[in-house]
Amino acid sequence: MKVVGLTKFGGPEVLEIIDLPEPHPGPGEVRVRVHAAAVNPSDIAVRASGYGGRMSALPLPHIPGWDAAGVIDAIGPGVDKRLAVGERVLAITNAMSAHKGAYQQLLIVPAASVVRAPRNLDFPAASTLLMNALTARLGLDGMALPRGRTLAVSGSAGALGGYVIQLAKADGLRVIADVSDTPTDRELVKRLGADQLVTRGAGFTDRVRALVPNGVDGFFDTALLNGAAVPAIADGGVLVTVRAWNEPVERGLRVFPVLVATAITDTAKLERLRDLAEAGVLTPRVAKVMPASQAAEAHRMLEKGGVRGRLVLDFTAL
């Protein structure tokens, strides 16, 4: 089978098509013939540095990717009847796991990390759901804000920020979202459900405080503002970050770093997110579908910035 992988860390050019032996599922595992795999910012961290060197001792090749959509074509012993050969499914995996990331024609994953695909989504759209929506769900659960409280979101026009807004609104929260000055982004974030828009960039936290003088109850930082987000948060409030946190915390603030890899076998959570997508509460956005052979170009596009939705790699033509 063919995968998109790397044998050394570096720029997008290190990504290459690699032939590997055909894998077979073991006990409790399924094999998914991948049709589409989403390109996430964390895939760049895998490619560029192996998550800061943590992957250096793992066997080669390294294979990025969290999200895949495709069809089950083999099932290992001990898998319950929830899944069947020929079923359209979503799968979530981890580049640091035994079977590596999602950029593979034939992906082996624990059955617990696989759920039926939403009936209303094609493979590219479906492939953009699980990792980002799960990150959003874990962060909001970690905040545990009661209904009616106020949440600020950075990176609101991005794929993760969009899911945060939609889930937060479903949870009954008031959402203040950052946004660029472009009419397209403002219309998008409003359509996602944000209650109030605040221009991003210098002075963002002051503009949030102008709307909420005491500060917001929670701040979901998808744009990696890190400590720069703190002034917008009320005393005793909570900051959710998608990166490790090593900055000081004052005013009784709580910081909750999301570690999405800890929940990729939580089938119940994955199924609930699938159901929300099927119901239209969550709306995946595909920026562009590209052949898997153009993975390096997809990484360049994502690193350049300004992508709205997710880039998706098509594995059916490899």
BELBEL-V667453 format. One record per residue. SS is DSSP state (H for helix, E for strand, C for the rest). OMEGA is omega in whole degrees, 0 to 359 (999 if undefined). Layout:
((SS	OMEGA) (SS	OMEGA))
This chain:
((C	180) (E	175) (E	168) (E	185) (E	182) (E	178) (C	173) (C	181) (C	180) (C	181) (C	182) (H	183) (H	180) (H	178) (C	181) (E	174) (E	184) (E	176) (E	178) (C	176) (C	178) (C	181) (C	179) (C	183) (C	175) (C	180) (C	178) (C	183) (E	172) (E	175) (E	181) (E	171) (E	190) (E	172) (E	184) (E	176) (E	181) (E	176) (E	182) (C	178) (H	179) (H	175) (H	178) (H	178) (H	175) (H	184) (H	187) (H	188) (H	184) (H	184) (H	176) (H	177) (H	183) (C	182) (C	188) (C	184) (C	182) (C	182) (C	178) (C	358) (C	169) (E	182) (C	179) (C	170) (C	176) (C	193) (E	174) (E	171) (E	182) (E	185) (E	176) (E	177) (E	174) (E	181) (E	179) (C	180) (C	172) (C	178) (C	183) (C	187) (C	175) (C	183) (C	182) (C	175) (C	180) (C	182) (C	174) (E	188) (E	167) (E	176) (E	176) (E	184) (C	187) (C	181) (C	180) (C	180) (C	182) (C	182) (C	173) (C	190) (C	192) (C	182) (C	184) (E	174) (C	182) (E	188) (E	174) (E	179) (E	172) (E	179) (H	180) (H	181) (H	184) (E	177) (E	176) (E	180) (C	174) (C	183) (C	185) (C	183) (C	172) (C	184) (H	180) (H	180) (H	182) (H	183) (C	182) (C	191) (C	202) (H	187) (H	182) (H	179) (H	177) (H	176) (H	179) (H	181) (H	180) (H	179) (H	179) (H	177) (H	178) (H	176) (H	181) (C	179) (C	176) (C	177) (C	178) (C	178) (C	187) (E	180) (E	170) (E	181) (E	172) (E	183) (C	191) (C	182) (C	179) (C	183) (H	179) (H	180) (H	179) (H	178) (H	178) (H	180) (H	185) (H	178) (H	179) (H	177) (H	177) (H	178) (C	178) (C	181) (C	169) (E	186) (E	171) (E	187) (E	173) (E	183) (E	174) (C	180) (C	183) (C	179) (H	181) (H	180) (H	180) (H	178) (H	180) (H	185) (H	175) (H	179) (H	177) (H	174) (C	181) (C	180) (C	181) (E	181) (E	178) (E	182) (E	181) (C	178) (C	183) (C	181) (C	183) (H	183) (H	176) (H	180) (H	175) (H	180) (H	176) (H	178) (H	183) (C	188) (C	180) (C	182) (C	181) (E	180) (E	180) (E	179) (E	178) (E	189) (E	177) (C	183) (C	177) (C	173) (C	179) (H	185) (H	180) (H	179) (H	190) (H	182) (H	180) (H	189) (E	178) (E	173) (E	180) (E	180) (E	186) (E	176) (E	172) (E	179) (E	179) (C	175) (C	177) (C	184) (C	177) (C	179) (C	179) (C	180) (C	180) (C	175) (C	178) (C	180) (C	175) (E	178) (E	181) (E	175) (E	179) (C	175) (C	189) (H	181) (H	181) (H	187) (H	186) (C	172) (C	177) (C	186) (H	182) (H	178) (H	180) (H	180) (H	178) (H	178) (H	175) (H	180) (H	179) (H	176) (H	180) (H	179) (C	180) (C	177) (C	173) (C	185) (C	177) (C	180) (C	178) (E	178) (E	182) (E	173) (E	184) (E	174) (E	180) (H	178) (H	178) (H	181) (H	180) (H	179) (H	177) (H	178) (H	178) (H	180) (H	181) (H	179) (H	180) (H	178) (C	178) (C	179) (C	178) (C	190) (C	183) (E	166) (E	184) (E	176) (E	179) (E	182) (C	184) (C	183) (C	181) (C	999))
